[in-house]
Amino acid sequence: PLALELAATRVRALGVTALAERLDDRFRLLTRRGGPARQQTLRAVIDWSWELLSGPERVALRRLAVHADGCTLRAAEEVCGGPDIDVLTRLVDRSLVVFTEDGRYRLLESVSDYCLERLREAGEEDAVRARHARYYTALAERAVPHLRGPGQEVWLHRLDREGANFRAALEHRADPVLANALGWYWFLRGRLTEARRYLALALAQDAPEPVLRRTRVWLNGLTMLSGEGDESESLRRAALGPDADAWDLWFLTFVHWPYGDLPANHARLERALALFEDAGDRWGEAAVLSTRAKLRMVGGDLDDMRHDAERALRLFGALGDAWGELEAADAVARHAEVVGDYGRAARMRQEVARRAERLGMWAEVSFALSGLGRVALLTGDLDQARDLHERALGLARERSSRSAEEFAAIGLALVARRRGDLDAAEAHLRSRLPWLRGIGGTAGIAFIHAQLGYVAEQRGDAASAAALHTTALAAARETDDPRAVALALEGLAGARSLDGDTAEASRLLAEADAIRASVGAPLPPAERFDVDRTTARIDRRTVPPDGDRLSAANGS
């Protein structure tokens, strides 16, 4: 209350903004001339309260100040050297410590700043901060196995409550052990900017090479996930040495599975799976299977994709890992969409969205919404498709998830093209190309060029359509994705038909159809929008008008 009263006397001269800017130096700023000496400055008030404390109370109070945003009783005991509950109770009674409804002990900011000064004067700051770092490092390490099992949600919320203390410990010294222990938590919560900052600081510390190797894996992997930095394969190779373990191999493939050197991604996953199986690590086995399922989709191995995805879903379900279940469910949904089972795809996407929202994994919610938007597009509900993709794009941007943003933006482009809004479609598609080129996203580059080719064809520009689909075909062949190759061939057929070469257009459509049939993924009716348009154009240009048909029938 006194701080508010003292601040109010300054507002008339400084204004609210200037006052707020100066509050870092609150002990000099918040003073007044009238009243008892002990009430003339904020410092004097706290000095007066401090002088009334016993020795043990002063020790406990100044040591509590190293905590950011409060602490539990156990943390207070371990970090502060074991103040008994009576000491803490007296500090609470004097309003120097606040006991919150969730069982935490907090210092008001002004009291905390004052007590940190007293801690330095006592020569205890380094020792107490070291105890603080040890306590929170142990807590983060204890959380690691729980974040991959049935205790995931409980431990996520527990670590959430201690976020300020983790940051305080890392600001004092960016210990690679603590940073590594927080890596999976940061990933699950999507705190990529925070993670990358502290991991980079930790990498500059002295530590054993195996510890720093894991720090490098976390940093490069989360950099890839953020959509920033170098090309994906360069980041992988910079972090993976000859002694890379199963986790390193899986994680650096998983975070950008469609990007970089896809055959190398397959090889890394096979090696990781063998290592996990040898170690009897079922979580690792499930993680590899869910990622391999998605890569198999790219290669057109749809039966094996379904087997991997469903097996991963069963394993994660048995382990009680909610994140793992939503990750595997995403792979199941992708398979259902590819084979035209849109009902199952929608159900699985809804389940992914529900689980992700409960866990607070908003980037995953964005992906799920885009997936639902895709199903809405394929089932003809363009309004819902647009709304779902717009929600997904907003979430992706809020969470700075470039991959989720790409997925949503491409979905909006597809909706716009179905509506005939070709300018909007082109703008969405071209906006994604620089990022994809920067990270080596060959599969995405192939898809976007194919879609841009269709935009050109719908505008009647056969030459541009052919050039764009040729680029798409080259990129698709580089990825070894049969469906991407078929898409580009179908696009080229459209361009040739527009140019009047119906024979070549028919040949290209037949080749694309054969490729799709060879991998068990014929084009579902809902996805025949472009092929049907091309086929109709071919028919118009090869079937003679009715009068000509009659003459031909009469032999003339």
C-alpha positions in Angstrom: 0.0 0.0 0.0 2.8 2.4 0.8 4.4 1.8 -2.6 1.1 2.7 -4.3 0.8 5.8 -2.2 4.3 6.9 -3.0 3.9 6.1 -6.7 0.8 8.2 -6.8 2.7 11.3 -5.6 5.0 10.9 -8.7 2.3 10.5 -11.4 1.5 14.2 -11.6 5.1 15.1 -12.4 6.2 12.0 -14.4 3.1 10.5 -16.0 2.2 6.8 -15.9 4.6 5.8 -18.7 7.6 7.6 -17.4 6.9 6.3 -13.9 6.7 2.7 -15.1 10.0 3.1 -16.9 11.7 4.1 -13.7 10.3 1.5 -11.4 13.5 -0.7 -11.8 15.0 1.9 -9.4 12.0 2.0 -7.1 13.9 2.6 -3.9 15.3 5.9 -5.1 12.1 6.8 -7.0 9.5 6.1 -4.3 10.2 8.7 -1.6 8.3 11.5 0.1 9.2 14.2 2.6 6.2 14.2 5.0 5.3 11.6 7.6 7.5 9.6 10.0 11.0 8.8 8.9 10.2 5.2 8.5 7.4 6.0 6.0 9.3 8.6 3.9 10.7 6.1 1.4 9.9 2.6 0.3 13.4 1.5 1.4 12.8 3.0 4.9 9.6 1.0 5.3 11.3 -2.3 4.4 14.3 -1.4 6.5 12.0 -0.9 9.4 10.4 -4.2 8.9 13.8 -5.9 8.4 15.0 -4.6 11.7 12.1 -6.2 13.5 13.0 -9.7 12.3 15.0 -12.3 14.2 18.2 -13.6 12.8 16.7 -16.9 11.4 13.9 -14.8 9.9 16.3 -12.6 8.1 18.3 -15.5 6.8 15.2 -17.2 5.4 13.8 -14.1 3.8 17.0 -13.1 2.0 17.5 -16.6 0.7 13.9 -16.9 -0.5 14.7 -14.0 -2.8 16.6 -16.1 -5.3 13.3 -17.8 -6.3 11.4 -16.3 -9.2 7.6 -16.2 -8.9 7.6 -18.2 -5.6 8.5 -21.7 -4.5 7.1 -24.7 -2.8 7.8 -25.5 0.9 10.2 -28.3 -0.2 12.1 -25.8 -2.4 12.3 -23.3 0.4 13.7 -25.9 2.7 16.3 -27.2 0.3 17.4 -23.9 -1.2 17.2 -21.8 1.9 18.9 -24.2 4.2 15.9 -25.6 6.0 13.9 -22.7 7.6 11.3 -24.4 9.9 7.6 -23.8 9.2 7.4 -21.5 12.2 9.8 -19.0 10.6 7.9 -19.0 7.3 4.6 -18.6 9.2 6.0 -15.5 11.0 7.2 -14.0 7.7 3.7 -14.6 6.2 2.1 -13.0 9.3 4.3 -9.9 8.8 3.2 -9.7 5.1 6.8 -10.0 3.9 6.0 -13.4 2.4 2.8 -14.2 0.6 1.3 -17.7 0.9 -0.7 -18.5 -2.2 -3.7 -20.7 -2.6 -1.7 -23.2 -4.6 0.7 -23.7 -1.7 3.6 -21.4 -2.8 5.6 -18.9 -0.9 6.1 -15.6 -2.8 7.9 -12.3 -2.1 6.5 -9.1 -3.4 8.7 -7.7 -6.0 10.0 -4.7 -3.9 10.7 -7.0 -1.0 12.5 -9.5 -3.3 14.7 -6.7 -4.7 15.5 -5.5 -1.2 16.3 -9.0 0.0 18.6 -9.8 -2.9 20.7 -6.7 -1.8 20.8 -8.2 1.7 21.8 -11.6 0.3 24.8 -10.0 -1.6 25.8 -8.0 1.5 25.9 -11.3 3.4 28.1 -12.8 0.8 25.7 -15.7 0.2 24.4 -15.1 -3.2 26.6 -17.5 -5.2 26.1 -20.3 -2.7 22.3 -19.9 -2.5 22.0 -19.6 -6.3 24.0 -22.7 -6.7 21.6 -24.6 -4.4 18.7 -23.1 -6.3 20.2 -24.4 -9.6 20.8 -27.9 -8.2 17.3 -28.1 -6.8 15.6 -27.1 -10.1 18.0 -29.2 -12.2 17.1 -32.2 -10.1 13.4 -31.4 -10.6 13.7 -31.1 -14.4 15.6 -34.4 -14.5 13.0 -36.1 -12.4 10.3 -34.9 -14.8 11.9 -36.4 -17.9 10.5 -40.0 -17.7 7.1 -38.7 -16.5 6.8 -36.5 -19.6 6.7 -39.7 -21.7 4.0 -41.6 -19.9 0.8 -41.4 -18.0 2.1 -38.6 -15.8 2.7 -36.3 -18.7 -0.1 -33.8 -18.1 0.5 -33.5 -14.4 4.2 -33.0 -14.9 3.7 -30.5 -17.7 1.6 -28.3 -15.3 4.2 -28.8 -12.5 7.0 -27.6 -14.7 4.8 -24.7 -16.0 4.6 -23.5 -12.4 8.3 -23.5 -12.1 9.1 -21.8 -15.4 10.3 -18.6 -13.8 12.7 -20.5 -11.5 14.1 -22.5 -14.5 14.7 -19.3 -16.3 16.3 -17.7 -13.2 18.7 -20.7 -12.8 19.6 -20.6 -16.5 20.2 -16.8 -16.4 22.6 -17.2 -13.6 24.4 -20.0 -15.4 23.2 -21.8 -18.5 24.0 -25.3 -17.3 23.8 -27.8 -20.3 22.5 -30.5 -17.9 19.5 -28.3 -16.9 18.9 -27.2 -20.5 19.0 -30.8 -21.8 16.6 -31.9 -19.1 14.1 -29.2 -20.2 14.4 -30.0 -23.9 11.4 -32.2 -24.2 9.3 -29.9 -22.0 10.2 -27.0 -24.2 9.3 -29.0 -27.3 5.9 -30.1 -25.9 5.0 -26.6 -24.9 6.2 -25.1 -28.1 8.6 -22.7 -26.3 11.1 -22.7 -29.1 12.4 -19.2 -28.8 13.1 -19.6 -25.1 14.6 -23.0 -25.7 16.9 -22.0 -28.4 18.2 -19.0 -26.4 19.2 -21.1 -23.4 20.5 -24.0 -25.4 22.8 -21.7 -27.3 24.1 -20.2 -24.1 24.5 -23.7 -22.6 26.5 -24.9 -25.6 29.1 -22.2 -24.8 29.7 -23.7 -21.3 32.3 -26.2 -20.2 30.8 -29.6 -19.9 31.6 -33.2 -20.9 31.3 -33.8 -24.7 28.3 -36.3 -24.4 26.4 -33.6 -22.5 27.2 -30.9 -25.1 26.4 -33.3 -27.9 22.9 -33.7 -26.6 22.6 -29.9 -26.2 23.6 -29.5 -29.9 21.0 -32.1 -30.9 18.3 -30.2 -28.9 19.4 -26.8 -30.3 19.6 -27.9 -34.0 16.4 -29.9 -33.8 14.4 -27.1 -32.2 15.9 -24.6 -34.7 14.7 -26.9 -37.5 11.3 -27.0 -35.9 11.1 -23.2 -35.7 11.7 -23.0 -39.4 14.8 -20.8 -39.0 18.5 -21.4 -39.5 20.2 -23.4 -42.2 18.9 -26.1 -44.5 17.6 -29.1 -42.6 20.2 -31.7 -43.6 23.0 -29.4 -42.7 21.6 -28.9 -39.2 21.2 -32.7 -38.8 24.7 -33.5 -39.9 26.2 -30.8 -37.7 24.7 -32.4 -34.7 25.0 -36.1 -35.5 28.4 -37.7 -35.0 29.5 -41.3 -35.4 28.4 -42.0 -31.8 24.9 -40.7 -32.2 22.4 -42.6 -30.2 18.9 -43.7 -31.0 17.2 -40.6 -29.5 19.5 -38.3 -31.5 18.8 -40.2 -34.8 15.0 -40.2 -34.2 14.6 -36.7 -32.9 16.6 -34.9 -35.7 14.6 -36.9 -38.3 11.2 -36.4 -36.6 11.3 -32.6 -36.3 11.6 -32.1 -40.1 10.6 -35.5 -41.5 9.5 -34.3 -44.9 12.5 -32.1 -45.5 16.2 -32.6 -46.3 17.7 -35.9 -47.6 14.7 -38.3 -47.5 16.7 -41.5 -48.1 19.0 -40.5 -45.3 16.0 -39.8 -43.1 14.8 -43.4 -43.8 18.2 -44.8 -43.0 18.4 -42.8 -39.7 15.0 -44.1 -38.6 15.9 -47.7 -39.4 19.1 -47.4 -37.3 17.3 -45.7 -34.5 14.6 -48.4 -34.5 17.1 -51.2 -34.2 18.8 -49.4 -31.3 15.6 -48.8 -29.5 14.5 -52.5 -30.0 17.8 -53.8 -28.7 17.4 -51.6 -25.6 13.8 -52.7 -25.1 12.7 -49.1 -25.3 9.0 -49.3 -26.3 8.5 -45.5 -26.3 11.4 -45.1 -28.7 10.1 -47.9 -30.9 6.6 -46.2 -31.0 8.2 -42.8 -31.8 10.2 -44.2 -34.7 7.2 -46.1 -36.1 4.9 -43.0 -36.1 7.6 -41.0 -37.9 8.4 -43.8 -40.3 4.7 -44.1 -41.2 4.7 -40.5 -42.5 7.8 -41.0 -44.5 6.3 -44.2 -46.0 3.4 -42.0 -47.1 5.9 -39.9 -49.1 7.3 -43.1 -50.7 3.8 -44.4 -51.5 4.2 -47.5 -49.2 0.6 -47.2 -48.0 0.1 -50.7 -46.5 3.3 -50.4 -44.5 2.4 -46.9 -43.5 -0.9 -48.0 -42.0 0.8 -50.9 -40.2 3.4 -48.6 -38.7 0.9 -45.9 -37.7 -1.6 -48.3 -36.0 1.2 -50.2 -34.2 2.6 -46.9 -32.9 -0.9 -45.9 -31.7 -1.2 -49.2 -29.8 2.2 -48.9 -28.2 1.7 -45.3 -27.1 -1.7 -46.2 -25.8 -0.3 -48.9 -23.7 2.4 -46.5 -22.4 -0.2 -43.9 -21.5 1.7 -41.1 -23.5 -0.9 -38.6 -24.6 1.5 -36.8 -26.9 2.5 -40.1 -28.5 -1.1 -41.1 -29.1 -1.9 -37.8 -30.9 1.3 -38.1 -32.9 0.4 -41.7 -34.0 -3.2 -40.7 -34.6 -2.0 -38.0 -37.0 -0.3 -40.7 -39.0 -3.4 -42.8 -39.0 -5.5 -39.8 -40.2 -3.0 -39.1 -43.0 -3.4 -42.6 -44.2 -7.2 -42.5 -44.1 -7.2 -39.3 -46.1 -4.8 -40.7 -48.8 -7.0 -43.7 -49.3 -10.2 -41.6 -49.3 -11.7 -42.7 -45.9 -12.6 -39.1 -45.0 -14.9 -40.1 -42.1 -12.0 -41.9 -40.3 -9.6 -39.1 -41.2 -12.0 -36.5 -39.6 -12.5 -38.6 -36.5 -8.8 -39.0 -36.0 -8.1 -35.3 -36.6 -10.8 -34.4 -34.0 -9.1 -36.7 -31.5 -5.7 -35.2 -32.2 -7.1 -31.7 -31.7 -8.8 -32.6 -28.5 -5.7 -34.2 -27.0 -3.4 -31.4 -28.2 -5.7 -28.7 -26.8 -5.8 -30.5 -23.4 -2.0 -30.6 -23.3 -1.7 -27.0 -24.4 0.2 -28.0 -27.6 -1.2 -25.3 -29.8 1.0 -25.9 -32.8 -0.4 -29.5 -32.9 -3.9 -28.1 -32.6 -3.1 -25.9 -35.6 -2.0 -29.0 -37.6 -5.2 -30.8 -36.6 -7.4 -27.9 -37.6 -5.7 -27.8 -41.0 -6.2 -31.5 -41.4 -9.9 -31.1 -40.6 -10.0 -28.2 -43.1 -8.5 -30.5 -45.7 -11.2 -33.1 -45.1 -13.9 -30.3 -45.4 -12.3 -29.3 -48.7 -12.4 -32.8 -50.1 -16.0 -33.3 -49.0 -17.1 -30.1 -50.7 -17.7 -27.8 -47.7 -15.6 -24.9 -48.8 -16.8 -22.4 -46.2 -15.9 -24.7 -43.3 -12.6 -25.6 -45.0 -11.7 -21.9 -45.2 -12.7 -21.2 -41.6 -10.7 -24.1 -40.2 -7.6 -23.2 -42.2 -7.9 -19.6 -41.1 -8.1 -20.7 -37.4 -5.1 -23.0 -38.0 -3.1 -20.2 -39.6 -3.8 -17.8 -36.7 -2.7 -20.3 -34.1 0.4 -21.2 -36.1 1.4 -17.5 -36.2 0.7 -17.0 -32.5 3.0 -19.9 -31.7 5.7 -19.0 -34.3 5.4 -22.5 -35.9 6.5 -22.1 -39.4 5.7 -25.7 -40.4 2.1 -25.4 -39.1 1.9 -22.0 -40.8 2.9 -23.6 -44.1 0.4 -26.4 -43.8 -2.5 -23.9 -43.1 -1.4 -21.4 -45.8 -1.3 -24.2 -48.4 -4.7 -25.3 -47.3 -6.1 -21.8 -47.8 -4.5 -21.7 -51.3 -6.3 -25.0 -52.2 -9.7 -23.6 -50.9 -9.1 -20.3 -52.8 -8.4 -22.2 -56.0 -11.5 -24.3 -55.7 -13.5 -21.1 -55.3 -11.9 -19.6 -58.4 -10.0 -17.0 -56.5 -6.7 -17.6 -58.3 -5.0 -14.4 -57.2 -5.4 -15.4 -53.5 -4.4 -18.9 -54.2 -1.2 -17.8 -56.0 -0.3 -15.3 -53.2 -0.7 -18.0 -50.5 1.4 -20.5 -52.5 4.2 -18.1 -53.4 4.5 -16.9 -49.8 5.7 -20.3 -48.8 8.4 -20.9 -51.4 11.3 -18.8 -49.9 11.0 -20.7 -46.6 10.8 -24.1 -48.2 13.8 -23.4 -50.4 15.8 -22.2 -47.3 15.2 -25.4 -45.4 15.5 -27.9 -48.3 11.8 -28.7 -48.4 11.8 -30.5 -51.7 8.5 -32.3 -51.2 6.8 -29.0 -50.4 8.4 -27.3 -53.3 7.1 -30.0 -55.7 3.6 -29.6 -54.3 3.5 -25.8 -54.5 4.8 -25.7 -58.1 2.2 -28.2 -59.1 -0.5 -26.0 -57.5 0.9 -22.9 -59.2 0.8 -24.8 -62.4 -2.9 -25.5 -62.0 -3.4 -21.8 -61.2 -1.7 -20.9 -64.5 -3.7 -23.6 -66.4 -7.0 -22.2 -64.9 -6.0 -18.8 -66.2 -5.5 -20.3 -69.7 -1.7 -19.8 -69.6 -0.5 -23.2 -71.1 3.2 -22.2 -71.3 3.5 -21.1 -67.7 1.5 -24.1 -66.6 3.8 -26.5 -68.4 6.9 -24.8 -67.0 5.6 -24.9 -63.4 4.6 -28.6 -63.6 7.9 -29.5 -65.2 9.6 -28.0 -62.1 7.2 -29.8 -59.9 8.0 -33.1 -61.7 11.7 -32.7 -61.2 11.3 -32.0 -57.5 8.9 -34.9 -57.1 11.2 -37.3 -58.7 14.0 -36.1 -56.3 11.8 -37.1 -53.4 10.9 -40.5 -54.8 7.2 -39.8 -54.0 5.0 -41.7 -56.5 1.9 -39.6 -55.7 3.8 -36.4 -56.1 5.1 -37.6 -59.5 1.6 -38.5 -60.5 0.3 -35.1 -59.4 2.9 -33.3 -61.6 2.1 -35.6 -64.6 -1.6 -34.8 -64.2 -0.7 -31.1 -64.2 1.4 -31.5 -67.3 -1.6 -33.3 -68.9 -3.7 -30.2 -68.2 -1.2 -27.9 -69.7 -0.8 -30.1 -72.9 -4.6 -30.4 -73.2 -4.9 -26.6 -73.0 -2.3 -26.3 -75.7 -4.2 -28.7 -78.0 -1.9 -31.7 -77.7 -4.7 -34.1 -76.5 -2.8 -37.3 -77.4 0.1 -36.3 -75.1 -2.3 -35.2 -72.4 -4.1 -38.6 -72.6 -0.7 -40.4 -72.4 0.3 -38.4 -69.3 -3.0 -39.0 -67.5 -2.6 -42.8 -68.2 0.9 -42.7 -66.8 -0.2 -40.9 -63.7 -3.1 -43.3 -63.2 -0.8 -46.3 -63.5 1.6 -44.8 -60.9 -1.2 -44.2 -58.4 -2.5 -47.7 -59.0 1.0 -49.2 -58.4 1.1 -47.9 -54.9 -2.6 -48.6 -54.1 -3.6 -45.0 -54.0 -5.9 -44.3 -57.0 -7.2 -40.8 -57.1 -10.4 -40.6 -54.9 -13.4 -39.0 -56.5 -13.1 -36.0 -54.2 -9.6 -35.3 -55.5 -10.5 -35.5 -59.2 -11.2 -31.8 -59.6 -8.3 -31.1 -61.8 -8.1 -34.4 -63.6 -11.8 -34.3 -64.5 -11.4 -30.8 -65.9 -8.5 -32.0 -68.1 -10.4 -35.1 -69.2 -13.4 -33.0 -70.1 -11.2 -30.7 -72.2 -9.6 -33.7 -74.0 -13.1 -35.1 -74.7 -14.3 -31.7 -76.1 -11.3 -31.6 -78.5 -11.3 -35.2 -79.6 -15.0 -36.1 -79.9 -16.6 -34.6 -83.0 -19.6 -32.4 -82.8 -23.0 -34.1 -83.3 -23.3 -33.0 -87.0 -19.9 -34.5 -87.7 -20.8 -37.7 -85.9 -23.9 -38.1 -88.1 -21.9 -37.6 -91.3 -19.3 -40.1 -90.1 -22.1 -42.6 -89.4 -23.5 -42.2 -93.0 -20.1 -42.8 -94.4 -19.5 -39.2 -95.6 
